[in-house]
Amino acid sequence: MIVKFYGKFKKICQTKSYKLKVIEDINIKEVINLIVDEYGREFEDIIYNNNTISKKVLILLNNTNIYHQEGLETTIKDNDIVKILPVTAGG
């Protein structure tokens, strides 16, 4: 499983991606917690707002928003790709 970082997440983590071998069932929340353990409080402060994903963050699993699946409880398989990016707007 690969987590790809975009925007400020890429800057905080100083990498484009995070690789994790999925051996047993793991969900989005557990993966985010592993990333927080690896990259620290700054990542956590941006991604979470009151223990939920900030509205300023978009998380995609295989190019589908996790909120169109099971949210933070969405199960990840070893060949999946998770993308974490800041929400942007423009006009």
N, C-alpha and C positions, 0 to 999 in steps of 0.2 A: 504494500500500500504506500502511496506517495501523497504527501500533503504539499501543495504548491502555494507559495506565499506571493502576494502582490502588494504593491504600494507600500504603506508604512510598515506592514508586517514583514515584508522582505527586508526593509531597512533595519528593523528591530532585531530580526533573527540573523541578519547578515548572510543570508543564503536564499536561494530560490526555492529550495524544497527540503523536505524532511522525509526520510524513508523509514518505514517500520514494517517488520515482518509480522503478519497477522497469523497466529497459530490457532487461537481460540476466538470465540465471539468477542468483539469489542465494538463499542458505539462511539459516536461523534464526541460526546462529552468526555469519555475516557481518553480519547486521542488528544483532545484539547488540553486536558489536565497533564498528559505526558509532555506536550509541547510547553506548557507553562513551567513545568519542572525543569525542562531543558533551557528555556530562554528567559525565564524570569518574570518578575512582577510587572514590568512595563507592558509585556504582551498581555498579561492577565487583565491589567487595568483598562486596556483598549478593547479587548474582546468581550469582557463581561460588564453587565450593568445589573446590579442586584441579583447576582447568581443566574442570570439569563444572558443570552447573547445580545449584545448591544444592537440597537436598530441601525447603527452606523456600520455594521459588519454583515457581509454576505458570505454564507458558506454553501458551497456546491459539492454534491457528491455525484460524480460522473455527469457533470454539467446540469444537474437538477438541484434546485434550491432544497435544502434539507427540510424546510417547513412544508414542502409539498410531499414529504415522506413522513418520517416519524420524529422530526425535530432532532433534539439532542440525543434521543434514544435510537436513532437510525443506526442499524448494524452495518459494519464495514467488513468487506471481504479483502483478501490479500491483493487482488488485482485491481482494486478500486483506486480512483484518484479523487482526492479532496482538494478543493480550492478555497482559500481564505483570502478575501479581499475587502477593502473598504468600499462602502457605498458612496458613489459619487453622483452628482447631479449637475446638470448644466443646461444651457439654453442658447 
